[in-house]
Amino acid sequence: MAEQSDQVSQALDQVLARFAERVRYIGIRHGLTGSDVEDLLQEVRLRLWKALESDEKILGAPASYVHRTAVSAALDVLRRRRARRETPARLSRPSGLSVLGESPAADRMVEEMELQDQVGRALEQLIPARRSVVKMYLSGYGREEIADLLGWTEPKTRNLLYRGLSDLREKLTAMGIGPEALQ
């Protein structure tokens, strides 16, 4: 058991060493700084360990899987920071990134963040099986990948996904979001 744990830990170390720069870049692109970027690396490590469990699966994880895991984890770090109403002090910013209020797109960014919050609340109202499939799908996973990761058949995954998306659409429409709400 301890040997298997060591193998998994070594596999995680290898994968994170291979993708560490990419994960850091994703964190910076999503506005994370300093310790939040390091938290992101640990979050990605945890998610890979929980989702893949064995050293063979971890070592065989495609770059796209690690990328999507990092993006999803970065968004969760941002959500946790927002929930704590925490705004990090930024001594300098990476080139190409602007601060809220410095660009005409600032209002659009705020609207997008509010929309993300509303979609998140609607997602939380879905039944658990549909919620997990829809969240993974919206994070960029394909149906086949979702089926593999959850250990389900493709038809079961497809069914839960389509029903979950339909439920989500209804909930968003009821909240006044979407083309149906404009009619």
C-alpha positions as CSV (number, residue, x, y, z in Angstrom):
1,M,0.0,0.0,0.0
2,A,2.8,2.4,0.9
3,E,4.7,1.5,-2.2
4,Q,1.6,2.2,-4.3
5,S,1.2,5.6,-2.6
6,D,4.9,6.4,-3.4
7,Q,4.3,5.4,-7.0
8,V,1.3,7.7,-7.3
9,S,3.2,10.5,-5.6
10,Q,6.1,10.1,-8.0
11,A,3.7,10.1,-11.0
12,L,2.1,13.3,-9.7
13,D,5.5,14.9,-9.3
14,Q,6.5,13.9,-12.9
15,V,3.3,15.2,-14.4
16,L,3.4,18.5,-12.5
17,A,7.0,19.0,-13.3
18,R,6.2,18.5,-17.0
19,F,3.2,20.9,-16.9
20,A,4.2,23.3,-14.1
21,E,4.9,26.3,-16.4
22,R,1.7,25.8,-18.3
23,V,-0.3,25.6,-15.0
24,R,1.4,28.8,-13.7
25,Y,0.7,30.6,-17.0
26,I,-3.0,29.6,-16.8
27,G,-3.1,31.0,-13.2
28,I,-1.6,34.3,-14.3
29,R,-3.9,34.6,-17.3
30,H,-6.8,34.2,-14.9
31,G,-5.5,37.0,-12.6
32,L,-3.9,34.9,-9.9
33,T,-0.8,36.1,-8.2
34,G,1.9,34.9,-5.8
35,S,0.6,32.3,-3.4
36,D,-2.6,31.8,-5.4
37,V,-0.5,30.5,-8.3
38,E,1.2,28.0,-5.9
39,D,-2.2,27.1,-4.5
40,L,-3.3,26.4,-8.1
41,L,-0.5,23.9,-8.5
42,Q,-1.5,22.1,-5.4
43,E,-5.2,22.1,-6.4
44,V,-4.3,20.6,-9.8
45,R,-2.2,17.9,-8.0
46,L,-5.1,17.1,-5.7
47,R,-7.6,16.9,-8.6
48,L,-5.4,14.7,-10.7
49,W,-4.9,12.4,-7.7
50,K,-8.6,12.2,-6.9
51,A,-9.7,11.7,-10.5
52,L,-7.1,9.4,-11.8
53,E,-6.0,7.5,-8.6
54,S,-3.3,5.2,-10.2
55,D,0.2,6.1,-11.3
56,E,-0.5,4.6,-14.8
57,K,-3.6,6.8,-15.3
58,I,-1.8,9.9,-14.0
59,L,1.3,9.4,-16.2
60,G,-1.0,8.7,-19.2
61,A,-3.1,11.9,-18.7
62,P,-3.1,13.9,-21.9
63,A,-2.0,17.5,-21.8
64,S,-5.5,18.7,-22.6
65,Y,-6.8,17.0,-19.5
66,V,-4.2,18.7,-17.3
67,H,-4.9,22.0,-19.1
68,R,-8.7,21.8,-18.4
69,T,-8.1,20.7,-14.8
70,A,-5.8,23.8,-14.3
71,V,-8.4,26.1,-15.9
72,S,-11.2,24.7,-13.7
73,A,-9.0,24.9,-10.6
74,A,-8.0,28.5,-11.4
75,L,-11.7,29.5,-11.7
76,D,-12.4,27.8,-8.3
77,V,-9.5,29.7,-6.7
78,L,-11.0,32.9,-8.0
79,R,-14.4,32.0,-6.7
80,R,-13.1,31.2,-3.3
81,R,-11.2,34.5,-3.2
82,R,-14.4,36.3,-4.3
83,A,-16.4,34.5,-1.6
84,R,-13.9,35.7,1.0
85,R,-14.2,39.2,-0.5
86,E,-10.4,39.2,-0.8
87,T,-8.6,41.4,-3.3
88,P,-4.9,40.8,-3.5
89,A,-2.5,43.7,-3.7
90,R,-0.8,43.7,-7.1
91,L,2.6,45.4,-7.2
92,S,3.0,44.8,-10.9
93,R,0.8,43.2,-13.5
94,P,1.8,40.9,-16.4
95,S,1.9,42.7,-19.7
96,G,-1.3,42.7,-21.7
97,L,-3.5,42.5,-18.6
98,S,-5.5,45.5,-17.5
99,V,-7.0,46.4,-14.1
100,L,-10.7,46.8,-13.7
101,G,-11.7,50.3,-14.8
102,E,-8.7,50.9,-17.0
103,S,-10.3,49.6,-20.2
104,P,-13.7,50.0,-21.9
105,A,-14.1,46.3,-21.5
106,A,-14.3,46.5,-17.7
107,D,-18.1,46.7,-17.6
108,R,-18.3,43.7,-19.9
109,M,-15.9,41.7,-17.6
110,V,-18.2,42.5,-14.6
111,E,-21.3,41.5,-16.5
112,E,-19.5,38.2,-17.5
113,M,-18.6,37.5,-13.9
114,E,-22.1,38.1,-12.7
115,L,-23.4,35.8,-15.4
116,Q,-21.0,33.1,-14.3
117,D,-22.3,33.5,-10.8
118,Q,-25.9,33.1,-12.0
119,V,-25.0,30.0,-14.1
120,G,-23.2,28.6,-11.1
121,R,-26.3,29.0,-8.9
122,A,-28.4,27.4,-11.5
123,L,-26.0,24.5,-11.8
124,E,-26.1,23.9,-8.0
125,Q,-29.9,23.3,-8.3
126,L,-29.4,20.3,-10.7
127,I,-29.6,16.8,-9.3
128,P,-26.1,15.6,-8.4
129,A,-25.5,13.1,-11.3
130,R,-26.6,15.6,-13.9
131,R,-24.7,18.5,-12.2
132,S,-21.4,16.7,-12.3
133,V,-21.8,15.7,-16.0
134,V,-22.9,19.2,-17.0
135,K,-20.0,20.9,-15.0
136,M,-17.5,18.7,-16.7
137,Y,-19.0,19.3,-20.1
138,L,-19.0,23.1,-19.5
139,S,-15.4,22.8,-18.4
140,G,-14.5,21.4,-21.8
141,Y,-14.6,17.7,-21.4
142,G,-16.1,15.6,-24.1
143,R,-18.8,13.0,-23.5
144,E,-16.4,10.1,-23.9
145,E,-13.9,11.6,-21.5
146,I,-16.6,12.2,-18.9
147,A,-17.8,8.6,-19.3
148,D,-14.2,7.4,-18.8
149,L,-13.6,9.6,-15.8
150,L,-16.8,8.7,-14.0
151,G,-16.8,5.0,-15.0
152,W,-20.1,5.3,-16.8
153,T,-21.2,4.1,-20.2
154,E,-21.4,6.6,-23.0
155,P,-25.2,6.3,-23.3
156,K,-25.7,7.0,-19.6
157,T,-23.4,9.9,-19.8
158,R,-25.1,11.3,-22.9
159,N,-28.5,10.9,-21.3
160,L,-27.5,12.7,-18.1
161,L,-25.8,15.4,-20.0
162,Y,-28.7,16.2,-22.3
163,R,-31.2,16.1,-19.5
164,G,-28.9,18.2,-17.3
165,L,-28.4,20.8,-20.1
166,S,-32.2,20.9,-20.6
167,D,-32.7,21.4,-16.9
168,L,-30.0,24.1,-16.8
169,R,-31.6,25.9,-19.7
170,E,-35.0,25.9,-17.9
171,K,-33.5,27.2,-14.7
172,L,-31.6,30.0,-16.5
173,T,-34.7,31.0,-18.5
174,A,-36.7,31.2,-15.2
175,M,-33.9,33.5,-14.0
176,G,-34.4,35.7,-17.0
177,I,-31.2,34.5,-18.8
178,G,-31.1,33.3,-22.4
179,P,-32.9,33.9,-25.7
180,E,-36.1,32.4,-24.5
181,A,-36.3,34.9,-21.6
182,L,-36.2,37.8,-24.1
183,Q,-39.5,36.8,-25.7
